[in-house]
């Protein structure tokens, strides 16, 4: 599931890193660019970070079990893991991409630790309240925006300055990353409620081993959730894309965000259920072979995506910022994702961990933890 979610993360992050986020809505934009931007917003934006967040909460329960099995105090191990995530996220935000989510995960991981004793029903209720509260905030702002006569204000000058800074030397890129992260910090804090809700749902699911269920009742429940999630999530996603890329104007932006916050969890759940259904069928071995290795080193792949994109689009390398439209960019992202799947399969056949995962593990449990070496030396491993 992590390997699958990497594709959505790449398609959503790439337009921001490449300076192509608004190119699909510009006057005179090519039809292919408008359509691609519309589809990416409808099908991917706001869904795949929820999948990762759900899995973060789910794996939290697995890590608790592992610490208990090893006789290691979980609090210290979890704290070191979060510290490692925060430091990786800080380096990622400053050097590569100010839209980093790892630091937010690290901070919310402390909240998740504090909430680990919540009953399942309570955790789900709190998650639902967080989503409804965040939806209400954006709905109120959206209704207020509709009362404005001006459908939007021009940001051409600011966008031109940002493009010039990202095409500059590495120091200019770093300073711009810091400024962009500082400017977006309020939004990151606001959206953290969405992430925490997914954490809590993952915590509840992991406590009951939901993803390991294999009986007929579980299969029927998975298919039912897939249908319900699609029926709720698709209309909300379509409305969000309509607000972002026509036919509605920018006054409807926050209403579109409210719809996305409310319905994206349903579509994210539908995506996950599709994958679970396929995994339990005849395509299961193929999915595990293709997506599994990339998912096992998802942190390394997430960082590698940013590294490659900033080399192509900023002053670190080619400096193509703002010069590639959404359609061509999305095609390039599909090629990059395919290469990541292939490289991950090659690496995971030879090593137990990806480079970022190994570093995080060393921070979490130390270099000498009694486990076999990171390299796969023996065929039976």
C-alpha positions in Angstrom: 0.0 0.0 0.0 2.9 2.4 0.7 4.4 1.5 -2.7 1.1 2.4 -4.3 0.7 5.7 -2.3 4.1 6.8 -3.5 2.6 7.4 -7.0 0.0 9.8 -5.6 2.5 11.7 -3.5 4.7 12.1 -6.5 2.0 13.4 -8.8 0.8 15.9 -6.2 4.2 17.2 -5.1 5.8 17.4 -8.6 3.7 20.4 -9.9 4.7 22.4 -6.8 8.4 21.6 -7.0 8.4 22.2 -10.8 6.4 25.5 -10.7 3.6 24.0 -12.7 0.9 24.2 -10.1 -1.0 27.1 -11.7 -0.1 26.4 -15.3 -3.2 24.3 -15.9 -5.4 27.3 -15.0 -3.6 30.0 -16.9 -5.4 31.7 -19.8 -4.4 30.0 -23.1 -3.2 26.8 -21.3 -3.2 23.8 -23.6 -6.2 21.4 -23.3 -3.9 18.6 -22.3 -2.5 20.7 -19.4 -5.9 21.8 -18.2 -7.2 18.2 -18.3 -4.2 16.8 -16.6 -4.2 19.4 -13.8 -8.0 18.8 -13.3 -7.6 15.0 -13.1 -4.6 15.1 -10.7 -6.6 17.4 -8.4 -9.7 15.2 -8.6 -8.1 11.8 -8.2 -4.9 12.4 -6.2 -4.8 15.7 -4.2 -5.6 15.2 -0.5 -6.0 11.4 -0.8 -2.6 9.8 -0.7 -1.1 11.6 2.3 -4.1 10.2 4.1 -3.2 6.7 3.1 0.4 7.3 4.4 -1.0 8.8 7.6 -3.3 5.8 8.1 -0.4 3.5 7.6 1.7 5.6 10.1 -1.0 5.0 12.7 -1.3 1.4 11.8 2.4 0.7 12.0 2.6 2.5 15.3 0.7 -0.5 16.8 3.2 -2.9 15.1 6.1 -1.0 16.6 4.6 -1.3 20.0 4.4 -5.0 19.6 7.9 -5.2 18.4 9.3 -3.2 21.3 7.3 -5.4 23.7 8.7 -8.6 22.0 12.3 -7.2 22.2 11.8 -6.2 25.8 12.7 -2.6 24.9 11.0 0.5 26.4 8.7 1.7 23.7 8.7 5.3 24.8 12.4 5.8 24.2 12.4 3.9 20.9 9.4 5.9 19.6 10.9 9.2 20.7 14.2 8.5 18.9 12.3 7.5 15.8 10.3 10.7 15.9 13.5 12.7 16.4 15.1 11.0 13.4 12.0 11.7 11.3 12.0 15.4 12.4 15.7 15.8 11.4 15.2 14.2 8.1 12.2 16.4 7.5 14.1 19.5 8.4 16.8 18.7 6.0 14.3 17.9 3.3 12.3 21.1 3.8 15.4 23.4 3.8 17.4 21.7 1.1 14.8 20.2 -1.2 11.0 20.8 -0.8 9.3 23.1 1.7 6.1 21.1 1.5 7.8 18.4 3.6 5.4 16.3 5.8 8.0 14.4 7.9 8.3 17.1 10.5 4.5 17.3 10.9 4.5 13.5 11.3 7.2 13.7 14.0 5.2 16.3 16.0 1.9 14.5 15.6 3.6 11.2 16.5 3.9 12.6 20.0 0.2 13.2 20.1 -0.4 9.7 18.8 1.8 8.3 21.6 -0.3 10.3 24.2 -3.5 9.0 22.6 -2.4 5.3 22.4 -4.7 4.4 25.3 -7.9 5.6 23.7 -10.6 3.1 23.2 -11.2 2.2 19.5 -14.6 3.9 19.5 -13.3 7.0 21.1 -10.4 7.2 18.6 -12.8 7.0 15.7 -15.1 9.6 17.2 -12.2 12.0 17.7 -11.0 11.4 14.1 -14.5 12.2 12.8 -14.7 15.4 14.9 -11.4 16.6 13.6 -12.5 16.2 10.0 -15.8 17.9 10.6 -14.1 20.8 12.5 -11.6 21.4 9.7 -14.4 21.2 7.1 -16.4 23.7 9.1 -13.5 26.2 9.1 -13.0 26.0 5.4 -16.7 26.1 4.7 -17.0 29.3 6.7 -14.0 30.9 4.9 -15.5 29.7 1.6 -18.9 31.3 2.2 -17.1 34.5 3.2 -15.1 34.4 0.0 -18.3 34.1 -2.1 -19.3 37.6 -0.8 -16.3 39.2 -2.4 -16.7 40.9 -5.7 -13.1 40.2 -6.8 -12.8 36.6 -8.0 -9.2 36.6 -7.0 -6.1 38.8 -6.7 -3.1 38.8 -9.0 0.0 37.0 -7.8 1.9 37.3 -11.0 4.7 39.4 -9.5 5.2 37.1 -6.5 5.2 34.1 -8.7 7.8 35.6 -11.0 10.0 36.4 -8.0 9.7 32.8 -6.8 10.5 31.4 -10.2 13.6 33.6 -10.5 14.7 32.5 -7.0 14.3 28.8 -7.7 16.2 29.2 -11.0 19.1 30.9 -9.1 22.1 29.4 -7.4 21.7 26.7 -4.6 21.8 29.4 -1.9 18.9 31.2 -3.5 17.0 27.9 -3.6 17.6 27.2 0.1 16.6 30.7 1.2 13.4 30.4 -0.9 12.6 27.0 0.6 12.9 28.6 4.1 10.7 31.5 3.2 8.1 29.2 1.5 8.0 26.9 4.5 7.6 29.8 6.9 4.8 31.3 4.9 3.0 27.9 4.6 3.5 27.0 8.3 0.0 28.1 9.3 -1.6 26.0 6.7 0.5 23.0 7.7 -0.7 23.4 11.3 -4.3 23.7 10.1 -4.1 20.6 7.9 -2.4 18.6 10.7 -5.9 17.9 12.1 -6.6 15.9 8.9 -3.4 13.9 9.4 -4.1 13.2 13.0 -7.5 11.9 12.1 -5.9 9.4 9.8 -3.4 8.5 12.5 -6.2 7.7 14.9 -8.1 5.6 12.3 -4.9 3.7 11.6 -4.3 3.2 15.3 -7.8 1.7 15.7 -7.4 -0.5 12.6 -3.9 -1.7 13.7 -5.1 -2.5 17.2 -7.5 -5.0 15.6 -5.2 -6.2 12.8 -7.7 -5.0 10.2 -5.4 -5.4 7.2 -4.6 -9.0 8.1 -8.2 -10.2 8.1 -8.7 -12.9 5.4 -12.2 -14.4 6.0 -15.2 -13.9 3.8 -16.8 -11.4 6.1 -13.7 -9.2 5.8 -13.7 -9.5 2.0 -17.4 -8.4 1.9 -16.8 -5.5 4.2 -13.8 -4.4 2.1 -15.9 -4.4 -1.1 -18.7 -2.6 0.7 -16.4 0.1 1.9 -14.8 0.4 -1.5 -18.2 1.2 -3.1 -19.4 3.5 -0.3 -16.0 5.4 -0.4 -16.2 5.9 -4.2 -19.9 7.1 -4.0 -18.9 9.7 -1.4 -15.4 10.5 -2.5 -15.8 10.9 -6.3 -18.4 13.6 -6.3 -16.5 15.6 -3.7 -13.3 15.3 -5.6 -15.0 16.4 -8.9 -16.3 19.4 -7.1 -12.9 20.2 -5.7 -11.4 20.1 -9.2 -14.1 22.2 -10.6 -13.3 24.9 -8.0 -9.6 24.7 -8.7 -9.6 24.5 -12.5 -12.9 25.8 -13.8 -15.8 26.0 -14.5 -16.0 27.7 -11.1 -13.8 30.7 -10.3 -11.3 31.3 -7.5 -14.0 32.5 -5.1 -15.0 28.9 -4.8 -11.5 27.7 -3.8 -12.1 27.3 -0.1 -15.5 25.6 -0.7 -13.6 23.1 -2.9 -11.1 22.6 -0.1 -13.9 22.0 2.4 -15.4 19.4 0.1 -12.0 17.7 -0.3 -11.3 17.6 3.4 -14.7 16.0 4.1 -14.8 13.5 1.2 -11.1 12.7 0.6 -10.9 10.2 3.4 -13.7 8.2 1.7 -11.9 8.1 -1.6 -8.6 7.2 0.1 -10.4 4.3 1.8 -11.8 3.2 -1.5 -8.3 3.2 -3.1 -7.0 1.2 -0.2 -9.9 -1.3 -0.5 -9.3 -1.7 -4.2 -5.7 -2.6 -3.5 -6.6 -5.0 -0.7 -9.2 -6.7 -3.0 -6.6 -7.1 -5.7 -4.0 -8.4 -3.3 -6.4 -11.1 -2.1 -7.1 -12.2 -5.7 -5.0 -13.7 -8.4 -3.1 -10.5 -8.9 -1.8 -10.6 -5.3 1.6 -12.1 -6.0 2.2 -9.6 -8.8 1.2 -6.6 -6.7 3.5 -7.8 -3.9 6.4 -8.3 -6.3 5.9 -4.9 -8.1 4.8 -2.6 -5.3 6.1 -4.3 -2.2 9.9 -3.4 -2.5 9.1 0.3 -3.1 6.8 0.3 -0.1 9.5 -1.3 2.1 11.8 1.7 1.3 9.1 4.3 0.9 11.0 6.9 3.0 14.0 6.6 0.7 11.8 6.8 -2.4 9.9 9.9 -1.0 13.2 11.7 -0.5 14.6 10.5 -3.8 11.5 11.9 -5.7 12.2 15.4 -4.3 16.0 15.1 -5.0 15.4 14.2 -8.6 12.7 16.9 -9.1 14.8 19.7 -7.6 17.7 18.8 -9.7 15.6 19.1 -12.9 13.6 22.2 -11.9 15.8 24.4 -9.7 19.2 26.0 -9.6 20.7 22.8 -8.2 20.7 21.5 -11.7 18.8 22.3 -14.9 16.7 25.1 -13.6 13.5 24.3 -15.6 11.2 25.8 -12.9 7.9 26.9 -14.5 8.9 25.7 -17.9 7.1 22.4 -18.1 3.3 22.0 -18.3 1.2 19.6 -16.2 0.7 17.1 -19.0 4.4 16.6 -19.8 5.3 16.7 -16.1 2.8 14.0 -15.2 4.2 11.8 -18.0 7.7 12.3 -16.7 6.5 11.4 -13.2 5.1 8.1 -14.4 8.4 7.3 -15.9 10.2 8.2 -12.7 7.8 6.1 -10.6 8.4 3.1 -12.9 12.1 3.5 -12.5 11.7 3.7 -8.7 9.8 0.5 -8.7 12.5 -1.2 -10.7 15.3 0.2 -8.5 13.5 -0.7 -5.3 13.1 -4.3 -6.5 16.8 -4.5 -7.2 17.8 -3.0 -3.9 15.4 -5.0 -1.8 16.6 -8.2 -3.3 20.1 -7.4 -2.0 19.6 -5.3 1.2 17.2 -5.5 4.1 16.6 -1.7 4.3 16.7 1.3 2.0 19.3 4.0 2.9 16.9 6.4 4.7 15.2 3.5 6.5 18.6 2.2 7.6 19.6 5.6 8.9 16.2 5.9 10.8 16.6 2.5 12.2 20.1 3.3 13.5 18.7 6.4 15.2 15.8 4.4 16.6 17.4 1.2 17.9 21.2 1.8 17.6 23.8 0.1 15.3 24.0 -3.0 17.4 20.5 -4.4 18.0 21.2 -8.1 17.7 19.7 -8.4 14.2 21.4 -9.6 11.1 23.4 -7.1 9.1 21.5 -4.8 6.7 23.0 -6.5 3.6 21.4 -9.7 2.4 24.3 -12.1 2.5 22.5 -15.4 2.8 20.1 -16.8 0.2 17.7 -18.0 2.9 17.1 -14.4 4.1 
